[in-house]
Amino acid sequence: MRGRSLAIRRDELSTAGESGESVATLRDGSTLAPPLAPSPRTSRSRPNRASASQASALPCTVPSVGAPIKDADLLELTTVVLASKRLPDVSYRLERVIGEGAQGVVFLATRRSATGELLVVVKVLRPRAVRDIAGLAAAAIRKEVAALERLSAQSAPSPFVVRFLDTGTLRIRDNPLDLPWLAIEYIEGGPEGATLRARLADALKRQGSAFDVPRALRAIKSMIAGVSAMHAIGVVHRDVNPGNVLCSGSGADEAFKISDFGLARVSSVMTFGSVLLGTPGYCAPEQSFPEKVGVAPHTDVFSLACCTYFVLTGEPYFEAPTIPEMLVAVYGSERRRLRDAPGLCAELRGNQALCREIDGVLERATAADPRGRPQSAEELGDSIATALGTLIRAGKS
């Protein structure tokens, strides 16, 4: 279940999509237009939406009325237009697939409204995910919507969290299966990669080490700020990992944003019960035993500490490919040290005392017992910022 991020890559998707190349209808009865001929990106003309009666006369390749929808049909949805029920005169033209996972398909889409056009990301759940996972996939997208809506409703939405735009469900022709979709902000990664994981891989390849200290501190502060904004409105992410941190820009303009809220704990939305969920290497142990130890901000603190080690070294803090192996590692007494990793930058490697200080912070933040951890993301962030800031100030003196 590695990396469930919002859809910039094929291996990072936590929810899933739908099918059909041609005409589809929304649950409320509005329609999806048939595939449109590719048009120049400079065109501002709006496609005509086909009515249900008009659509039935159009040639198409989707299954006949009532036929089972296949996951492969989702890949045929490009050029389909989703009409928003929530926002009048807003539509989403699916341009191309940019991510595909076991539970869903992600499209780059053009959002059209009275104010113009905007590139966005649209996630669509796979039919199999809706049918076969006892509602967990649909619950995941409801959680993501609830979390993102709360964040977007703030008077000053956090710049460190992806922005929610819209959501809905669709049907392919008369098939009764409702397939949820979600529209969010598009983050253009550029040549260095669209996720934190990709950018660390790029840094290791180009310079032979992970992020330098100033860049690492920017990334860590951004993650802390994004998670803190979530905690302030009662949302616990529960799956903060390098694949769920989206990146854009470079140098001083580089930005890091928390994404993929499919596992978020939101007070107004059902939980997943005792199902083992999370990304091995980053999930706190209480996520496997929520009835015994509550999931709270300290759960995300654990994940943020693991991400901090990754940012500084390019390697996972816990090398555990499965959740059971992760539990064994967390309850063990051993923790990796910064200087164990060959990817540690030269500035840190040359300061043994500072490395020991950060090692101690990470060890406390990943304690098996949540009571032994910092109880807020800000507390963890302050400790890391103080340590790394010392090195930055020393370099300027």
MIZADREN-470920 format. One record per residue (C-alpha): y, x, z negated; residue in one letter. Coordinates in nm, 4 decimals. Layout:
! residues N
<r north="Y" east="X" up="Z" rest="A"/>
...
//
This chain:
! residues 397
<r north="0.0000" east="0.0000" up="0.0000" rest="M"/>
<r north="0.2159" east="0.2932" up="0.0608" rest="R"/>
<r north="0.5796" east="0.2478" up="0.1390" rest="G"/>
<r north="0.6793" east="-0.1179" up="0.1837" rest="R"/>
<r north="1.0289" east="-0.0745" up="0.3004" rest="S"/>
<r north="1.2390" east="-0.3163" up="0.4909" rest="L"/>
<r north="1.1335" east="-0.2501" up="0.8346" rest="A"/>
<r north="1.2704" east="0.0566" up="0.9887" rest="I"/>
<r north="0.9232" east="0.2071" up="1.0302" rest="R"/>
<r north="0.5746" east="0.0937" up="1.1101" rest="R"/>
<r north="0.4160" east="0.1916" up="0.7787" rest="D"/>
<r north="0.6734" east="0.0504" up="0.5429" rest="E"/>
<r north="0.6557" east="-0.3229" up="0.5512" rest="L"/>
<r north="0.5718" east="-0.5416" up="0.2554" rest="S"/>
<r north="0.5838" east="-0.8862" up="0.4248" rest="T"/>
<r north="0.4763" east="-1.0208" up="0.7614" rest="A"/>
<r north="0.5323" east="-1.2106" up="1.0787" rest="G"/>
<r north="0.4485" east="-1.4766" up="1.3291" rest="E"/>
<r north="0.3452" east="-1.5337" up="1.6844" rest="S"/>
<r north="0.4332" east="-1.6709" up="2.0191" rest="G"/>
<r north="0.6207" east="-1.5417" up="2.3146" rest="E"/>
<r north="0.7850" east="-1.8619" up="2.4175" rest="S"/>
<r north="0.8959" east="-2.1905" up="2.2713" rest="V"/>
<r north="0.8769" east="-2.2465" up="1.8962" rest="A"/>
<r north="1.0317" east="-2.4958" up="1.6575" rest="T"/>
<r north="1.1718" east="-2.4564" up="1.3114" rest="L"/>
<r north="1.0307" east="-2.6619" up="1.0292" rest="R"/>
<r north="1.3485" east="-2.8695" up="1.0223" rest="D"/>
<r north="1.2947" east="-2.9602" up="1.3866" rest="G"/>
<r north="1.5449" east="-2.7310" up="1.5550" rest="S"/>
<r north="1.4059" east="-2.5151" up="1.8308" rest="T"/>
<r north="1.3662" east="-2.1559" up="1.9268" rest="L"/>
<r north="1.4786" east="-2.0915" up="2.2797" rest="A"/>
<r north="1.2244" east="-1.9715" up="2.5359" rest="P"/>
<r north="1.2277" east="-1.6035" up="2.6254" rest="P"/>
<r north="1.5490" east="-1.5064" up="2.7948" rest="L"/>
<r north="1.5758" east="-1.2651" up="3.0808" rest="A"/>
<r north="1.7093" east="-0.9325" up="2.9554" rest="P"/>
<r north="2.0855" east="-0.9309" up="2.9771" rest="S"/>
<r north="2.3377" east="-0.6481" up="2.9636" rest="P"/>
<r north="2.4403" east="-0.5633" up="2.6077" rest="R"/>
<r north="2.8022" east="-0.6225" up="2.7057" rest="T"/>
<r north="2.7426" east="-0.9897" up="2.7823" rest="S"/>
<r north="2.8787" east="-1.2332" up="2.5269" rest="R"/>
<r north="2.7305" east="-1.5461" up="2.6785" rest="S"/>
<r north="2.5132" east="-1.7589" up="2.4525" rest="R"/>
<r north="2.1679" east="-1.8671" up="2.5623" rest="P"/>
<r north="2.1071" east="-2.2383" up="2.5847" rest="N"/>
<r north="1.8696" east="-2.3650" up="2.3226" rest="R"/>
<r north="1.5879" east="-2.5708" up="2.4625" rest="A"/>
<r north="1.5181" east="-2.9046" up="2.3033" rest="S"/>
<r north="1.1623" east="-2.9857" up="2.1996" rest="A"/>
<r north="1.1149" east="-3.2032" up="2.5077" rest="S"/>
<r north="1.2674" east="-2.9496" up="2.7413" rest="Q"/>
<r north="1.0624" east="-2.6715" up="2.5948" rest="A"/>
<r north="0.7334" east="-2.8457" up="2.6520" rest="S"/>
<r north="0.7897" east="-2.8338" up="3.0275" rest="A"/>
<r north="0.8575" east="-2.4625" up="3.0348" rest="L"/>
<r north="0.5826" east="-2.2146" up="3.1251" rest="P"/>
<r north="0.4671" east="-2.0098" up="2.8298" rest="C"/>
<r north="0.1854" east="-1.7928" up="2.7084" rest="T"/>
<r north="0.1613" east="-1.9074" up="2.3460" rest="V"/>
<r north="-0.1442" east="-2.0998" up="2.2281" rest="P"/>
<r north="-0.1610" east="-2.4674" up="2.3190" rest="S"/>
<r north="-0.0619" east="-2.7355" up="2.0691" rest="V"/>
<r north="-0.2627" east="-2.7048" up="1.7510" rest="G"/>
<r north="-0.4370" east="-2.3836" up="1.8585" rest="A"/>
<r north="-0.4662" east="-2.1087" up="1.5956" rest="P"/>
<r north="-0.1839" east="-1.8585" up="1.6022" rest="I"/>
<r north="-0.2937" east="-1.4979" up="1.6413" rest="K"/>
<r north="-0.1220" east="-1.2024" up="1.4795" rest="D"/>
<r north="-0.0991" east="-1.0341" up="1.8186" rest="A"/>
<r north="0.1211" east="-1.3191" up="1.9392" rest="D"/>
<r north="0.4018" east="-1.1881" up="1.7199" rest="L"/>
<r north="0.4544" east="-0.8935" up="1.9486" rest="L"/>
<r north="0.5407" east="-1.1405" up="2.2249" rest="E"/>
<r north="0.8377" east="-1.2845" up="2.0360" rest="L"/>
<r north="1.0941" east="-1.0480" up="2.1844" rest="T"/>
<r north="1.3853" east="-1.2306" up="2.3497" rest="T"/>
<r north="1.3146" east="-1.5454" up="2.1460" rest="V"/>
<r north="1.6217" east="-1.6852" up="1.9681" rest="V"/>
<r north="1.6007" east="-1.8098" up="1.6096" rest="L"/>
<r north="1.8588" east="-2.0761" up="1.5260" rest="A"/>
<r north="1.9884" east="-2.0604" up="1.1703" rest="S"/>
<r north="1.9600" east="-2.3782" up="0.9660" rest="K"/>
<r north="2.1672" east="-2.2382" up="0.6811" rest="R"/>
<r north="2.4591" east="-2.1112" up="0.8896" rest="L"/>
<r north="2.6000" east="-2.3343" up="1.1676" rest="P"/>
<r north="2.6401" east="-2.1726" up="1.5098" rest="D"/>
<r north="2.4510" east="-1.8596" up="1.4042" rest="V"/>
<r north="2.1430" east="-1.7390" up="1.5908" rest="S"/>
<r north="1.9230" east="-1.4306" up="1.6043" rest="Y"/>
<r north="1.7892" east="-1.2973" up="1.9330" rest="R"/>
<r north="1.4815" east="-1.0795" up="1.8733" rest="L"/>
<r north="1.5337" east="-0.7684" up="2.0859" rest="E"/>
<r north="1.2368" east="-0.5417" up="2.0171" rest="R"/>
<r north="0.9738" east="-0.4546" up="1.7569" rest="V"/>
<r north="1.0794" east="-0.1659" up="1.5316" rest="I"/>
<r north="0.8181" east="-0.1957" up="1.2586" rest="G"/>
<r north="0.4682" east="-0.3320" up="1.2223" rest="E"/>
<r north="0.2440" east="-0.3481" up="0.9173" rest="G"/>
<r north="-0.0613" east="-0.5220" up="0.7826" rest="A"/>
<r north="0.1392" east="-0.8209" up="0.6620" rest="Q"/>
<r north="0.4282" east="-0.8432" up="0.9049" rest="G"/>
<r north="0.6334" east="-0.7480" up="1.2052" rest="V"/>
<r north="0.9951" east="-0.6337" up="1.2027" rest="V"/>
<r north="1.2371" east="-0.6816" up="1.4885" rest="F"/>
<r north="1.5715" east="-0.5357" up="1.5785" rest="L"/>
<r north="1.7760" east="-0.8471" up="1.6528" rest="A"/>
<r north="2.1228" east="-0.9465" up="1.7672" rest="T"/>
<r north="2.3015" east="-1.1858" up="1.5335" rest="R"/>
<r north="2.5370" east="-1.4087" up="1.7307" rest="R"/>
<r north="2.8140" east="-1.6084" up="1.5678" rest="S"/>
<r north="3.1692" east="-1.7229" up="1.6349" rest="A"/>
<r north="3.2944" east="-1.3843" up="1.5176" rest="T"/>
<r north="3.0804" east="-1.1821" up="1.7613" rest="G"/>
<r north="2.7525" east="-0.9954" up="1.7700" rest="E"/>
<r north="2.5874" east="-0.7707" up="1.5145" rest="L"/>
<r north="2.2618" east="-0.5758" up="1.5139" rest="L"/>
<r north="2.0382" east="-0.6847" up="1.2256" rest="V"/>
<r north="1.6753" east="-0.6613" up="1.1146" rest="V"/>
<r north="1.4506" east="-0.9691" up="1.1155" rest="V"/>
<r north="1.1191" east="-0.9605" up="0.9277" rest="K"/>
<r north="0.8546" east="-1.2176" up="1.0194" rest="V"/>
<r north="0.5325" east="-1.2825" up="0.8268" rest="L"/>
<r north="0.2040" east="-1.2568" up="1.0096" rest="R"/>
<r north="-0.0013" east="-1.5772" up="1.0317" rest="P"/>
<r north="-0.2916" east="-1.4011" up="0.8625" rest="R"/>
<r north="-0.0728" east="-1.3064" up="0.5685" rest="A"/>
<r north="0.0411" east="-1.6660" up="0.5265" rest="V"/>
<r north="-0.3129" east="-1.8044" up="0.5577" rest="R"/>
<r north="-0.5349" east="-1.5510" up="0.3868" rest="D"/>
<r north="-0.3577" east="-1.3931" up="0.0895" rest="I"/>
<r north="-0.3481" east="-1.6981" up="-0.1346" rest="A"/>
<r north="0.0253" east="-1.7356" up="-0.0899" rest="G"/>
<r north="0.1143" east="-1.3858" up="-0.2125" rest="L"/>
<r north="0.2821" east="-1.2830" up="0.1117" rest="A"/>
<r north="0.4927" east="-1.5983" up="0.1206" rest="A"/>
<r north="0.5763" east="-1.5474" up="-0.2467" rest="A"/>
<r north="0.6848" east="-1.1929" up="-0.1670" rest="A"/>
<r north="0.9373" east="-1.3042" up="0.0904" rest="I"/>
<r north="1.0677" east="-1.5743" up="-0.1476" rest="R"/>
<r north="1.1195" east="-1.3059" up="-0.4077" rest="K"/>
<r north="1.2999" east="-1.0855" up="-0.1600" rest="E"/>
<r north="1.5287" east="-1.3696" up="-0.0574" rest="V"/>
<r north="1.6024" east="-1.4644" up="-0.4180" rest="A"/>
<r north="1.6833" east="-1.1060" up="-0.5151" rest="A"/>
<r north="1.9013" east="-1.0353" up="-0.2126" rest="L"/>
<r north="2.0848" east="-1.3672" up="-0.2413" rest="E"/>
<r north="2.1773" east="-1.2907" up="-0.6006" rest="R"/>
<r north="2.3066" east="-0.9494" up="-0.5037" rest="L"/>
<r north="2.4988" east="-1.0814" up="-0.2034" rest="S"/>
<r north="2.6586" east="-1.3523" up="-0.4157" rest="A"/>
<r north="2.8401" east="-1.0941" up="-0.6284" rest="Q"/>
<r north="3.2153" east="-1.0704" up="-0.5805" rest="S"/>
<r north="3.1675" east="-0.7042" up="-0.4902" rest="A"/>
<r north="2.8149" east="-0.6581" up="-0.3455" rest="P"/>
<r north="2.6668" east="-0.3176" up="-0.4150" rest="S"/>
<r north="2.6991" east="-0.0715" up="-0.1243" rest="P"/>
<r north="2.3730" east="0.0832" up="-0.2473" rest="F"/>
<r north="2.1533" east="-0.2206" up="-0.1707" rest="V"/>
<r north="2.0746" east="-0.3642" up="0.1722" rest="V"/>
<r north="2.2676" east="-0.6825" up="0.2474" rest="R"/>
<r north="2.0948" east="-1.0198" up="0.2840" rest="F"/>
<r north="2.2017" east="-1.2333" up="0.5821" rest="L"/>
<r north="1.9741" east="-1.5314" up="0.6398" rest="D"/>
<r north="1.6261" east="-1.6766" up="0.6075" rest="T"/>
<r north="1.4165" east="-1.9587" up="0.7482" rest="G"/>
<r north="1.0736" east="-2.0594" up="0.8707" rest="T"/>
<r north="0.9443" east="-2.1178" up="1.2196" rest="L"/>
<r north="0.6516" east="-2.2819" up="1.3912" rest="R"/>
<r north="0.4968" east="-2.2038" up="1.7243" rest="I"/>
<r north="0.5011" east="-2.5282" up="1.9168" rest="R"/>
<r north="0.3185" east="-2.7928" up="1.7126" rest="D"/>
<r north="0.1057" east="-2.5602" up="1.5073" rest="N"/>
<r north="0.1561" east="-2.6669" up="1.1434" rest="P"/>
<r north="0.1710" east="-2.3138" up="1.0038" rest="L"/>
<r north="0.5183" east="-2.2271" up="0.8725" rest="D"/>
<r north="0.6005" east="-1.8599" up="0.9233" rest="L"/>
<r north="0.8841" east="-1.7279" up="0.7032" rest="P"/>
<r north="1.1462" east="-1.4934" up="0.8440" rest="W"/>
<r north="1.4221" east="-1.2945" up="0.6794" rest="L"/>
<r north="1.7354" east="-1.1384" up="0.8308" rest="A"/>
<r north="1.8945" east="-0.8376" up="0.6607" rest="I"/>
<r north="2.1419" east="-0.5603" up="0.7276" rest="E"/>
<r north="2.0370" east="-0.3041" up="0.9880" rest="Y"/>
<r north="2.0523" east="0.0571" up="0.8718" rest="I"/>
<r north="2.0608" east="0.3032" up="1.1608" rest="E"/>
<r north="1.8859" east="0.6157" up="1.0430" rest="G"/>
<r north="1.9746" east="0.8586" up="1.3184" rest="G"/>
<r north="1.7930" east="1.1843" up="1.4007" rest="P"/>
<r north="1.7316" east="1.2751" up="1.0353" rest="E"/>
<r north="1.5324" east="0.9585" up="0.9719" rest="G"/>
<r north="1.5892" east="0.6089" up="0.8378" rest="A"/>
<r north="1.4191" east="0.6463" up="0.4997" rest="T"/>
<r north="1.4367" east="0.8887" up="0.2119" rest="L"/>
<r north="1.0803" east="0.9949" up="0.2866" rest="R"/>
<r north="1.1688" east="1.0740" up="0.6480" rest="A"/>
<r north="1.4822" east="1.2667" up="0.5503" rest="R"/>
<r north="1.2951" east="1.4841" up="0.3032" rest="L"/>
<r north="1.0375" east="1.5605" up="0.5721" rest="A"/>
<r north="1.3214" east="1.6527" up="0.8084" rest="D"/>
<r north="1.4843" east="1.8808" up="0.5483" rest="A"/>
<r north="1.1563" east="2.0584" up="0.4734" rest="L"/>
<r north="1.0954" east="2.1138" up="0.8434" rest="K"/>
<r north="1.4457" east="2.2381" up="0.9251" rest="R"/>
<r north="1.5301" east="2.4471" up="0.6195" rest="Q"/>
<r north="1.1996" east="2.5008" up="0.4427" rest="G"/>
<r north="1.3141" east="2.3259" up="0.1253" rest="S"/>
<r north="1.4039" east="1.9838" up="-0.0089" rest="A"/>
<r north="1.7630" east="1.8645" up="-0.0553" rest="F"/>
<r north="2.0148" east="2.1103" up="-0.1942" rest="D"/>
<r north="2.1676" east="2.0193" up="-0.5294" rest="V"/>
<r north="2.4816" east="1.8311" up="-0.4100" rest="P"/>
<r north="2.2833" east="1.6258" up="-0.1584" rest="R"/>
<r north="2.0089" east="1.5533" up="-0.4115" rest="A"/>
<r north="2.2660" east="1.4393" up="-0.6655" rest="L"/>
<r north="2.4246" east="1.1994" up="-0.4121" rest="R"/>
<r north="2.0848" east="1.0485" up="-0.3338" rest="A"/>
<r north="1.9888" east="1.0117" up="-0.6997" rest="I"/>
<r north="2.3240" east="0.8604" up="-0.7963" rest="K"/>
<r north="2.2983" east="0.6115" up="-0.5093" rest="S"/>
<r north="1.9491" east="0.5016" up="-0.6124" rest="M"/>
<r north="2.0577" east="0.4688" up="-0.9754" rest="I"/>
<r north="2.3629" east="0.2632" up="-0.8759" rest="A"/>
<r north="2.1587" east="0.0309" up="-0.6527" rest="G"/>
<r north="1.8911" east="-0.0328" up="-0.9135" rest="V"/>
<r north="2.1542" east="-0.0764" up="-1.1867" rest="S"/>
<r north="2.3271" east="-0.3444" up="-0.9758" rest="A"/>
<r north="1.9942" east="-0.5281" up="-0.9544" rest="M"/>
<r north="1.9292" east="-0.5034" up="-1.3263" rest="H"/>
<r north="2.2764" east="-0.6407" up="-1.3989" rest="A"/>
<r north="2.1783" east="-0.9722" up="-1.2378" rest="I"/>
<r north="1.8301" east="-0.9913" up="-1.3866" rest="G"/>
<r north="1.6255" east="-0.8453" up="-1.0992" rest="V"/>
<r north="1.3585" east="-0.5769" up="-1.1507" rest="V"/>
<r north="1.2554" east="-0.4194" up="-0.8183" rest="H"/>
<r north="0.9038" east="-0.2957" up="-0.9148" rest="R"/>
<r north="0.8550" east="-0.0934" up="-0.5962" rest="D"/>
<r north="1.1249" east="0.1742" up="-0.5796" rest="V"/>
<r north="0.9791" east="0.4552" up="-0.3701" rest="N"/>
<r north="1.1013" east="0.6926" up="-0.0955" rest="P"/>
<r north="0.9916" east="0.4513" up="0.1770" rest="G"/>
<r north="1.2053" east="0.1750" up="0.0292" rest="N"/>
<r north="1.5273" east="0.3771" up="0.0226" rest="V"/>
<r north="1.7021" east="0.3458" up="0.3586" rest="L"/>
<r north="1.9415" east="0.6133" up="0.4806" rest="C"/>
<r north="2.2229" east="0.6452" up="0.7312" rest="S"/>
<r north="2.4956" east="0.8905" up="0.8190" rest="G"/>
<r north="2.4981" east="1.2610" up="0.7413" rest="S"/>
<r north="2.6851" east="1.5141" up="0.5352" rest="G"/>
<r north="2.9492" east="1.3636" up="0.3098" rest="A"/>
<r north="2.8992" east="1.0253" up="0.4835" rest="D"/>
<r north="2.5271" east="1.0062" up="0.4116" rest="E"/>
<r north="2.4367" east="0.6754" up="0.2451" rest="A"/>
<r north="2.1258" east="0.5666" up="0.0544" rest="F"/>
<r north="2.0383" east="0.1986" up="-0.0004" rest="K"/>
<r north="1.7613" east="0.0277" up="-0.1953" rest="I"/>
<r north="1.5554" east="-0.2101" up="0.0182" rest="S"/>
<r north="1.2396" east="-0.4218" up="0.0242" rest="D"/>
<r north="1.2404" east="-0.6624" up="-0.2675" rest="F"/>
<r north="0.9014" east="-0.8201" up="-0.1948" rest="G"/>
<r north="0.7668" east="-0.7286" up="-0.5397" rest="L"/>
<r north="1.0893" east="-0.7914" up="-0.7306" rest="A"/>
<r north="1.0657" east="-0.9854" up="-1.0529" rest="R"/>
<r north="1.3224" east="-1.2640" up="-1.0342" rest="V"/>
<r north="1.3456" east="-1.5190" up="-1.3125" rest="S"/>
<r north="1.3695" east="-1.8150" up="-1.0740" rest="S"/>
<r north="1.0681" east="-1.7200" up="-0.8589" rest="V"/>
<r north="0.6961" east="-1.7144" up="-0.9348" rest="M"/>
<r north="0.5341" east="-1.3823" up="-1.0240" rest="T"/>
<r north="0.2144" east="-1.2355" up="-0.8874" rest="F"/>
<r north="0.0222" east="-1.2715" up="-1.2133" rest="G"/>
<r north="-0.2227" east="-0.9916" up="-1.2888" rest="S"/>
<r north="-0.2710" east="-0.8679" up="-0.9311" rest="V"/>
<r north="-0.2353" east="-0.4886" up="-0.9107" rest="L"/>
<r north="0.0794" east="-0.4346" up="-0.7083" rest="L"/>
<r north="0.3031" east="-0.1385" up="-0.6434" rest="G"/>
<r north="0.3017" east="0.1908" up="-0.4584" rest="T"/>
<r north="0.0601" east="0.4511" up="-0.5981" rest="P"/>
<r north="0.2507" east="0.7557" up="-0.7131" rest="G"/>
<r north="0.5567" east="0.5502" up="-0.8090" rest="Y"/>
<r north="0.4481" east="0.2322" up="-0.9914" rest="C"/>
<r north="0.4694" east="0.2120" up="-1.3699" rest="A"/>
<r north="0.1460" east="0.1361" up="-1.5577" rest="P"/>
<r north="0.2745" east="-0.1909" up="-1.7064" rest="E"/>
<r north="0.2764" east="-0.3398" up="-1.3560" rest="Q"/>
<r north="-0.1024" east="-0.3453" up="-1.3789" rest="S"/>
<r north="-0.0998" east="-0.5132" up="-1.7207" rest="F"/>
<r north="0.2064" east="-0.7417" up="-1.7189" rest="P"/>
<r north="0.0535" east="-0.9765" up="-1.9769" rest="E"/>
<r north="0.0318" east="-0.6920" up="-2.2293" rest="K"/>
<r north="0.3498" east="-0.4951" up="-2.1607" rest="V"/>
<r north="0.6447" east="-0.6728" up="-2.0048" rest="G"/>
<r north="0.7973" east="-0.5622" up="-1.6754" rest="V"/>
<r north="1.1644" east="-0.4800" up="-1.7360" rest="A"/>
<r north="1.4312" east="-0.2261" up="-1.6320" rest="P"/>
<r north="1.2199" east="0.0498" up="-1.7868" rest="H"/>
<r north="0.9670" east="-0.0218" up="-1.5076" rest="T"/>
<r north="1.2174" east="0.0834" up="-1.2429" rest="D"/>
<r north="1.3226" east="0.3808" up="-1.4576" rest="V"/>
<r north="0.9673" east="0.5134" up="-1.4202" rest="F"/>
<r north="0.9852" east="0.4806" up="-1.0396" rest="S"/>
<r north="1.3323" east="0.6362" up="-1.0236" rest="L"/>
<r north="1.2075" east="0.9402" up="-1.2141" rest="A"/>
<r north="0.9248" east="0.9817" up="-0.9613" rest="C"/>
<r north="1.1772" east="0.9503" up="-0.6774" rest="C"/>
<r north="1.3987" east="1.2117" up="-0.8430" rest="T"/>
<r north="1.1154" east="1.4642" up="-0.8397" rest="Y"/>
<r north="1.0526" east="1.3806" up="-0.4739" rest="F"/>
<r north="1.4197" east="1.4311" up="-0.3824" rest="V"/>
<r north="1.4258" east="1.7713" up="-0.5535" rest="L"/>
<r north="1.0924" east="1.9002" up="-0.4207" rest="T"/>
<r north="0.9784" east="1.6883" up="-0.1249" rest="G"/>
<r north="0.6500" east="1.6245" up="-0.3077" rest="E"/>
<r north="0.5146" east="1.3329" up="-0.5152" rest="P"/>
<r north="0.5341" east="1.3599" up="-0.8926" rest="Y"/>
<r north="0.1921" east="1.1976" up="-0.9243" rest="F"/>
<r north="-0.0620" east="1.2765" up="-0.6534" rest="E"/>
<r north="-0.2560" east="0.9523" up="-0.6808" rest="A"/>
<r north="-0.3638" east="0.7688" up="-0.3634" rest="P"/>
<r north="-0.4766" east="0.4535" up="-0.5466" rest="T"/>
<r north="-0.3461" east="0.2527" up="-0.8397" rest="I"/>
<r north="-0.6531" east="0.3205" up="-1.0594" rest="P"/>
<r north="-0.6049" east="0.6948" up="-0.9999" rest="E"/>
<r north="-0.2366" east="0.6500" up="-1.0761" rest="M"/>
<r north="-0.3185" east="0.4921" up="-1.4116" rest="L"/>
<r north="-0.5457" east="0.7847" up="-1.5015" rest="V"/>
<r north="-0.2718" east="1.0317" up="-1.4107" rest="A"/>
<r north="0.0016" east="0.8522" up="-1.6040" rest="V"/>
<r north="-0.2048" east="0.8235" up="-1.9200" rest="Y"/>
<r north="-0.2924" east="1.1913" up="-1.8968" rest="G"/>
<r north="-0.0811" east="1.4549" up="-2.0674" rest="S"/>
<r north="-0.0084" east="1.6674" up="-1.7606" rest="E"/>
<r north="0.3115" east="1.6369" up="-1.5600" rest="R"/>
<r north="0.4174" east="1.8411" up="-1.2604" rest="R"/>
<r north="0.6980" east="2.0919" up="-1.3041" rest="R"/>
<r north="0.9812" east="2.1485" up="-1.0606" rest="L"/>
<r north="0.8959" east="2.5139" up="-1.0168" rest="R"/>
<r north="0.5389" east="2.4211" up="-0.9200" rest="D"/>
<r north="0.6693" east="2.2865" up="-0.5896" rest="A"/>
<r north="0.7335" east="2.5335" up="-0.3047" rest="P"/>
<r north="0.9965" east="2.2975" up="-0.1593" rest="G"/>
<r north="1.2348" east="2.3315" up="-0.4546" rest="L"/>
<r north="1.5736" east="2.4572" up="-0.3361" rest="C"/>
<r north="1.6791" east="2.8131" up="-0.4177" rest="A"/>
<r north="1.9657" east="2.7094" up="-0.6492" rest="E"/>
<r north="1.7304" east="2.5283" up="-0.8834" rest="L"/>
<r north="1.4449" east="2.7751" up="-0.8585" rest="R"/>
<r north="1.6786" east="3.0466" up="-0.9786" rest="G"/>
<r north="1.7698" east="2.8549" up="-1.2957" rest="N"/>
<r north="1.4568" east="2.8333" up="-1.5063" rest="Q"/>
<r north="1.6287" east="2.6793" up="-1.8084" rest="A"/>
<r north="1.7775" east="2.3978" up="-1.6023" rest="L"/>
<r north="1.4411" east="2.3280" up="-1.4400" rest="C"/>
<r north="1.2836" east="2.2970" up="-1.7850" rest="R"/>
<r north="1.5582" east="2.0564" up="-1.8897" rest="E"/>
<r north="1.5013" east="1.8311" up="-1.5879" rest="I"/>
<r north="1.1238" east="1.8539" up="-1.6367" rest="D"/>
<r north="1.1731" east="1.7172" up="-1.9874" rest="G"/>
<r north="1.3865" east="1.4287" up="-1.8622" rest="V"/>
<r north="1.1257" east="1.3320" up="-1.6016" rest="L"/>
<r north="0.8402" east="1.3601" up="-1.8489" rest="E"/>
<r north="1.0130" east="1.1204" up="-2.0902" rest="R"/>
<r north="1.1063" east="0.8816" up="-1.8105" rest="A"/>
<r north="0.7432" east="0.8578" up="-1.6972" rest="T"/>
<r north="0.5903" east="0.8052" up="-2.0420" rest="A"/>
<r north="0.2924" east="0.5685" up="-2.0315" rest="A"/>
<r north="0.4481" east="0.3733" up="-2.3170" rest="D"/>
<r north="0.7715" east="0.2144" up="-2.1862" rest="P"/>
<r north="0.9283" east="0.2462" up="-2.5312" rest="R"/>
<r north="0.9362" east="0.6221" up="-2.4861" rest="G"/>
<r north="1.1430" east="0.6072" up="-2.1667" rest="R"/>
<r north="1.5170" east="0.5707" up="-2.1137" rest="P"/>
<r north="1.5737" east="0.1964" up="-2.1319" rest="Q"/>
<r north="1.8193" east="0.1776" up="-1.8444" rest="S"/>
<r north="1.8672" east="0.3346" up="-1.5043" rest="A"/>
<r north="2.2134" east="0.4514" up="-1.6118" rest="E"/>
<r north="2.0665" east="0.6447" up="-1.9042" rest="E"/>
<r north="1.8268" east="0.8273" up="-1.6744" rest="L"/>
<r north="2.1036" east="0.8864" up="-1.4200" rest="G"/>
<r north="2.3374" east="1.0318" up="-1.6812" rest="D"/>
<r north="2.0740" east="1.2834" up="-1.7915" rest="S"/>
<r north="1.9989" east="1.3983" up="-1.4365" rest="I"/>
<r north="2.3656" east="1.4033" up="-1.3334" rest="A"/>
<r north="2.4600" east="1.6102" up="-1.6379" rest="T"/>
<r north="2.1923" east="1.8681" up="-1.5614" rest="A"/>
<r north="2.2591" east="1.8968" up="-1.1886" rest="L"/>
<r north="2.6343" east="1.8747" up="-1.2387" rest="G"/>
<r north="2.6205" east="2.1866" up="-1.4546" rest="T"/>
<r north="2.4717" east="2.3801" up="-1.1648" rest="L"/>
<r north="2.7275" east="2.2445" up="-0.9159" rest="I"/>
<r north="3.0198" east="2.3326" up="-1.1442" rest="R"/>
<r north="2.8774" east="2.6813" up="-1.2031" rest="A"/>
<r north="2.8604" east="2.7361" up="-0.8266" rest="G"/>
<r north="3.2278" east="2.6433" up="-0.7863" rest="K"/>
<r north="3.3516" east="2.8679" up="-1.0648" rest="S"/>
//
